[in-house]
Every structure is written in C-alpha cells, then in structure tokens.
Amino acid sequence: RNERDIINIGIASNGKYMMTASADTTILIWDLKGEIIATINTNQMTNNYVAVSPCGRFVGSCGFTPDVKIWEVVFTKTGEFKEVKRAMDLKGHKASVYHFAFSLDSTRMVTISKDGTWKIWDTNVEYQRNQDPYLLHTGNYDYNGPCKCAIAPDGLSVAIATGYDVSLYDATSGEEEETFNDVHTEPISALAISPSGKYLVTAGDKHLKVLHNVAGYKASIADMEDKKKKSTTSAAMKERLNQMIKEYT
C-alpha cells in the first residue's frame, strides 16, 4: 500500500494495470483485481509527478533529481505480468523536474524544470539497445515556482504554463506561436490539449478555461501541406488532405 499521500493515479489504455504514486519515491503497479504486482522506487528523493503513457506501455516519473525516468511495464504474449524494467532516462536539465507529458504514441515528450527551461524530446528510440532519447528543442521561461506542460496527442504542438500565463509552441521548430497572459488569477494547476489538438484547457482559481491551440492549428496545416507535397498516393488522398486543410483554415 502507499504509505504517503497519493499524488497521481493512472490506468493503462490496454486495461492491463493501474498505477498509484506517492509523494515519497514509491510507485505501485496493480492488476485490475486490486493486487500489487510491482513496486518501483524512483530514487528521486521525492516524486513531483508520475504518469502512465497514453499508449499504456510506460510509466514515467520526475522528482527532486534533474532527470525523468521511464519504465516499461512488460506482459507476456498470453497477457500475464512479466516485469517492470527501466526503458530510458531523459537527462539534460540541471535541477528538479516539475512536470512532463507524453504524446499519444509516446514518440515525443515535453519536460519542464526548476532550472528555468523546458525541453522537447524524441523518444522514438531503440531503448532496448540502450539508445537515449534525442533532445529536439530547449526553451526558457521566467517564473519562480512549479510549472506545467502538455503536448498534443499528435506531438506537433506544446503548451507551457508558467504561473498565470500559458504559451503555445510548434513542437517541430520550437518556435513560440502564441502567449496568453493572466489566464487565471492563481497559478495554473493543470492543463491539457484536446484529442483533436485544436483546444487547450487550463485549470486554476476554481475555473476551467478553454483556449484555441493556435500552435496546433498551424502545425497541423504545415504537416498536411508537407504530406501533400511528398504524397505518391491517389488523387483522392490528396483531395482528402486539401479538404482537411480547408477545415483547419
């Protein structure tokens, strides 16, 4: 059982396990019958944030140390739990990591740290062969206190919440597209990008705010334009891409 206050819970999208994380360094992996099948000690002095990846394969944690640790929860082909093993570490920050987020397929991640930087990572690596994630972009922020981050399901845009403000970035270029100031009267406590990537939701001061994800719109259009140029498929597919671009504009 968790000995300290639980800071987060999660359930794998494949329905095979649940996760609870304590404020100390403990992560518990449970089966759906409520039995503990694995215990993880993060060795990060404290856990700031822990989450199950949307794809269900990984559990990530960040805390007092300047890295994000990612574990793979492994099952046999017949669906029986096998083991939890370290998959990869995101190393590059110089101080405690406040928060992180996965893209839908776990090929991109964003992290934000007490060192005044946030980073975008390519995690689509051969971690089984000890290949490390690639650092794609580093950005800076000016705020003294815990911050939050989010990445769109398609991995094309990123949101960074620093105190009362939130900024949107193109995840491919790392360029800032839009900043919303004083979104809440208290520091933003949570944020998420919608499954479509079109909207950003923030929480704070007992309210929710829904914002247009400008970076997501622009990045999606640019991605579809690029696919159209490179496409060797049918005219029907190109027409479909044209229609999707019109919908976004």
N, C-alpha and C positions, 0 to 999 in steps of 0.2 A: 504494500500500500504506500501511497505518497505520504511522507512524514511532514512535509511543509505545504504551505498554500499552493494550490494548483494555479499556474499562470496561463496554461493553454491546454486544449484538448484537440483531438483530430481523429478522423476515421478515414481509412484508405478507400479510395474510389473503387477498388476492386473488391471491397467488402470483406477482406481477409483479416483485418486487425484494427484496433483502436490504439490511440496514444494519449497519455496524460503526462504533463511535465510540471515539475515542482520548481519553486523559487530557489532551491539549492542547486544541486548538479544532477538531479535524478530525472530520467525519462523512463516511463514504464510502457511496455508494449503488451497489449491484452488481446486475447481472442474474443470472439463475439459472444462467448458464454460467460465472460467476466473473469477469466483466469489469466494470471500474469504469465506470459510466455518468454519475456526477456526484460532485463533491466540494463539500462545504459547509464554509465557515469560519464558525464561530459568533460569532467576535469577542467571546467572553466570558472571555478570558484563560485560563480552564481550563474543562473540561466536568465538571460534577458528576454529571450523569445525562442520558441520551439514550434515547428510546424511539420505536418505531413505534406509531401509534394502532391499536387493535383493528380499526377499520374499514379500515385499510390505506391511507388517503388521505394521512395526515400523518406527519411526523417532528418531534418536539419536543425541545428541549434547554434545560438550565439550567446555570448555572455561577457564576462569581465575580460577575457583574453581577446586579442585583436584578430581572431580568425572565425570563420564559420565552418562547422564540422557537419559533414553529410554522411549518414549511414544508409546502407541498403538493407531492407527487410526481405529476406530470401525465403521462398517457399519451394517445395518440391513440385514436380510435374503433376503429382496427384493432389496438390493443394495443401499438403501438410507443412507446418512451420519447420524451417531448417535452421536458420541462424540470422543474427544481425551482424553485419560486418561493415567496417569503415570503407566508404566509397571514395571520398575525396575531401580535401580541405580548400577553402577559399582564403588564401593568405595574401596580404598586401596592406591592410590597414595597420595603423600604428597605435591604436587604442581600442578600448571596448567597442564592440559592435552592438548597436541598439536594436537593429531590425533587419530583416531580409525578406525576399519574396521570390517564388518560383514562377516561371511561365507555365502554361498548361501542360506542355510536354517535357518540362524540366530541362530544356536545352539552353535556357537563359536564366540568369538570376541577377537580382539587384541587391546591394547591401548598403547600409548607412552606418557611420561610425562616429564616436565621440571625437575622433581626430579632425573633424570638420570636412570630411569627404564622403561622397557616395560613389559606388562603383557598379559597372555593368560587366557581367561575366558570361563567357561562352562555356557552358558546362556539358556540351555535347562532345565528350572526350571518351577515350578508351580507359576508363578508370580502372578496369580490371588489370591493365598493364601499367598501372601507376602513373598514367598521364594526368597532369594537373590541368585544372580549368584555365582558360585564357582570359586575361583581363582585357576588355574591349575599350572601356572609357572610364575616366575618373572625373568627377565634378566636385566643386566646392560649395559649401553653404556657410552662412553666418548666423548661427543661433546657438545659444548656450543651454542645452537641455536635450532630453531624449527626443528622437525624431522617428518618423515612419517612412516607409517606401512601399511602392506597389509596381508591378509590371503587368502589362496587358497579357491576356491569355496567348495571343499570337506572338508575344515577345517584341513587338515593334515600337512600343512606347512605354515610358516610365513616368511615374509620379513620385515626387519627393515632398514630404510635408515637414516643414521646419517651423515649429511653433504654431503661429496663427496662419501662416501662409502655405501655399502649395504651388509647386512648379511642375510643368509638363515638359518632357524631353523626348526627342526622337532617339530611340534606342540604337538605331543603326549608325547615326552620326554623332550622337551625344549632344546635339545642339538643343538649346532651350527654345521652346516654341511659345510658351505662354506662362505667366505667373499671375496667380490670384492672391491678392493681399487681404489680410484680415478677414479670412473666410469665416472664422469663428472668434468669439470673444475670449475663449480659453484655448490653450494648445490643442491641436488636432490629436485625438486619441486613437483614431483608426481611419483607414482609407482603403478603397478597393476600386478596381477598374472592372466594368461590366463585361460579361462573356463576349459581347459583340465588339468590345473595345471602344465604343462610342461615348461612354459616360464614365465619369469619376464620381464616386460617392465618398464624402468625408463625414466624420463624426466628431462632435465637440460641443461643449456648453449645452448638453441635453438636446441637441438638434442634429439632424442629418441634412447635408447639402448635396445636391446633385448638379454637377458641372459637366459641360461639354469637354470631352477629351480631344482638344484641338490637335495635339501631337499625334493621337491615334488616327484621326481623320487623314491628316497629311501623310503619315507614314503608310497607311493602308493604300491610299491613292498611288503613292510613289511605288509601292510594292507591286500593285496591279499593273501599272504602266510598264514596269520592268519585266513582269511576266509576259505581258502582251508583246513586247519587243523581242523577247527570247523565245516566244512560243513557236513550236513547229507543229502544233495540233491543228484541228479543223477550224474552219471559218466560224462554225457555231460556238466553239470555245472562245474565240477572240471576240465574238459578239457578246457572249456572256460577260466577259471581262469589261467590255465597253459599257454594258448595262450596269454592272456593279459600280464602275467609276462614276456614272451619272447619279446613282443613288447616293453616293457619298458627297457629291458636289451639289 
